[in-house]
């Protein structure tokens, strides 16, 4: 089955499931979606922040494990971080009693795609966990790494197309950028805001790429 037809079939299945649950009265409508992560600092502030970051060759991945960055943790009630971001970044998101998103839509700013099943959406760490590890998080406590991996206050988490997130992997902006060029300024602002707050280092190629983007904002 092609990707288009598979997604269409998934959408029909999700809508059918939502209708079935709604008929039982178990469906709870989410509040109006913010449909965006927290707003990052401006381009001018990001340029200032970038100039203050420590420039250093990227560290080793030795010892890295995603398990050292516990996620997704419970945020409130039955909702974990992923479910909170799905609700926040989506439109007309409806969750069941276990906080799972059973309907809604998600626009991925990285590639411009819109999805109607939460299973088609990943929650991306703007600054990937492995990148953070190589940039200084290897010396953090597990508790601090958990805070970083579940940071809802800074623009560090965003709902995007799953295979685009997987293609990004742990690459920095010198190696990977969103295909939607109009979003790159926002992406660079989010990246620098996050690295600055968490006092993470940048390597020279990464800094150069970020400077180039921010200078064009």
N, C-alpha and C positions, 0 to 999 in steps of 0.2 A: 504494500500500500504506500503511495507516495506521501511525502510529508504534508502536502496541502490537504489531501483527503483524510489523512490520519488526524490532523489537527481539527478538521471539520467534524470528524466522527467524535473526537474527544469533547468538542464543544457541545454537540448535541447530547452526548451522554451526561455532561455536567448540568446542562439546562434541564434535562429530564429529571435528574436526581434532585435538583433544586426544587422543581415543581412538586415532586413527591414529598419532599420534606416539608415544603410550605403547606401542603394539604393537611399535614398532621399538626400544624401550629407550632412546630419546634424551631422554626427559622427566626433568627434575630437579625434585624437589619443594622449594619454598622453605621456610625455617625458619618457625616459628610467627609469624604476622604481629603486629606491634605494633598495627596497625589504627588508628593515630592519629599526628598530628604530635607533636613535643616539647611537653610540657606548658608552657603559658605561665605567667607570674607570676600570683599571686592577684589578685582584684579590688581589694583594699586596696593592694597594691603597684602595680597598674596605675594606680589613682587618684593615687598619689604620683608615679609616672613621668609621667603626663599633666600634672600641675601643673608639672613641670620642663621640658616641651617648649617650644621657642620658638614663639610664636604669630605668624604672619605671613600676609599675603594670599598665596594660591597663586600660584606663579610661572607663567611662560609655557611652552607646549609647543614653542616655537620650537627647532628643532634636534634634537628628540627622534626617536629611531628605536629599535626593539626590538633592532636589530643592535648598538647601543651597550651592551647588556646581554647579552653572549654566553651562550646557554643552548641546549640542555641539554648540559652538558659531561660528559666521561667521569668517572665516580666510581671505578670499579674494574673491571678486566677489560673485558668487552664492555658493561658496564652504565653508562648515562648517568643523569643526575639524574631524569628522568621515570620511568625504569624502576625506580630505587631507591624512589621515592615510591609507585609503583603496588604494588610488593611490600610496602612498609611499611604502607600504608593499607588494603590489601585483606585478604581472608580466603581461606585455602587457595589462594594464588596459585601457579601453576605457570609456570615460565619455560623457554624452550627454550635451546639452546646459544648463541644470540645475545642472550640476556637478554630477549627479547620475552615478555610475559605471554600465554600461550595458553589459560589458564583461571583461574577464581577468581571472586570477587564483590567489589564495591565499594559501600559504603553512603555516599551523599553527605549529610553532615550539614546542608548548606544547605537542601535540599528534601525530605529523607527518602527519596529514591529509592534503589533498589538495582539495580546493573547487573552483567551477567555477561560483558561484552565490554569489553576495555580501550579499544576505539575509541569507546565511549560516555562515556569519562571524560577530563576535562582535569585538568591540574595547575595549580591556581590559585595565583598569588602573592597572599597575603593583602593586602599593600600592593602594588598594581599597579605595574608598571615605569614607566608614564607618570606615575602619581601620585608615585612616588619622584623622578622627574626634576623635577617641578614643586615638590617639597618639599626640594630640595637636592642630589639626585644628579647634577644637570647639571654640578656643579663637580667631581665625582669623576673619578678615572682609570678607564679602561676595565677595568682589573684589579679595582678595587674594585666596579664595577658587576657584573662577572661573579660575584664572591663573593656579592653581594646576590641576584642572580638564581638562584643555585644553593645558597642557604643551607639546609642540612639540620640545622643546630644550633639555630637559633631556630624558632619556630612560624610560618614564613613560607610554607611550601608544603603544599598539601593536595589530595587527589584528590576531585573533585566532578563532578557532572553537567555534561557539556560545554556544553549550551546555557544552563545557569544561569550558568556562568562567563562565557560570551560576553555574557549580558545584564548582568552586573555591569560588564564592561569595565574602565574605569580610574576608576570612581566611588569616592568615600570614604564613610564611614559616615553622613554627613549626606545622602547621595544614594541609597545602596543598603545594604540589610541582608538577611541570609538570611531566607527566608520562614518557616523553622522558628524561631519566636520563642524557644523554650527554648535555642537555640544562640547567641543574640545576645550573651549575656554572655561566653561563650567566645570568640566572634569579636572582641569589643572588647578583651578581654585579649590576644589574639594580635596584634591591630593595634597596640596601644600598646607591647607588648613589643618588637615589631619596629621600630617608629619610634624608640623610646628607644635601643635598642642601636645602630642605625645613625645616630643623631643627625639625624633628619629633622624638619622643621618640621610644624606643623599650622595650618590656618586656623581662624578663630573658629567657623564653623558646624560644622566637623568636631569641634573640641574640645567644643563644647556637646553634640553628639549622643553622643559617647563618654562624657562626664560623666553624662549622663542614663541611659545603659545601665548604666554601672558602679555608679552609685548605687543601682540596683535589683537588683544581683547579691546 
